[in-house]
Amino acid sequence: MKSRIICLAPGRVAPGMALAAAAMDREGRILLATGTVLDTSMLDRLNRRGVEAIFVHLLDTRNAETIAHELQRAEARVAHIFRGADGPARQSLQNAILGYRRETTR
C-alpha cells in the first residue's frame, strides 16, 4: 500500500511509525536516523530535547477523489491568503507555498 510523508509534532506521532528523515535537535545534530521505527521512549526523549517536528511515513488510505478535494482546498486556501496586492516577491512566495502544499497533499 502507498504511504506519504507528513510532518508532525512528536506528541502527535504514534509509536510504530518510521522516520522519513533524520530527527535533529536545534543545533542540527542527528538524534535518530532515517528509517528508525519510533517507540514511546524515543518520542518522549524527542519532546524533552525540544524537537518541534519530525517527518514520518504514514499509510495513505485516501482515494483519488479525496486527494483531489484536499488539493482543491489547499489551492483555495493559498489563494485566499495571498489575495490583494501583488508583486514579484509576493508571487514567488505564493508559488513556493503552493508547490509545497501540492507536493505534501499528493
Residue pairs with C-beta under 8 A, 6 or more apart in sequence:
1 59
1 60
1 61
2 59
2 60
3 57
3 58
3 59
3 60
4 57
4 58
4 60
4 104
4 106
5 20
5 21
5 55
5 56
5 57
5 58
5 104
6 55
6 56
6 58
6 104
7 53
7 54
7 55
7 104
8 53
8 54
8 56
9 52
9 53
9 54
10 43
10 46
10 47
10 51
10 53
10 54
11 43
11 47
13 38
13 43
13 54
13 56
15 38
15 39
15 40
15 43
16 37
16 38
16 39
17 37
17 38
17 56
17 57
17 58
18 35
18 36
18 37
18 38
18 56
18 57
19 32
19 33
19 34
19 35
19 36
19 38
19 54
19 55
19 56
19 57
20 34
20 55
20 56
20 57
21 34
21 54
21 55
22 30
22 31
22 32
22 33
22 34
23 30
23 31
23 32
23 36
23 46
23 51
23 54
24 30
24 31
24 51
25 31
25 49
25 50
25 51
26 50
31 45
31 46
31 49
31 51
32 38
32 42
32 46
36 42
38 56
46 54
62 70
67 105
67 106
70 105
71 102
71 105
71 106
74 98
74 101
74 102
74 105
75 98
75 101
75 102
77 101
78 94
78 97
78 98
78 101
81 97
82 90
82 93
82 94
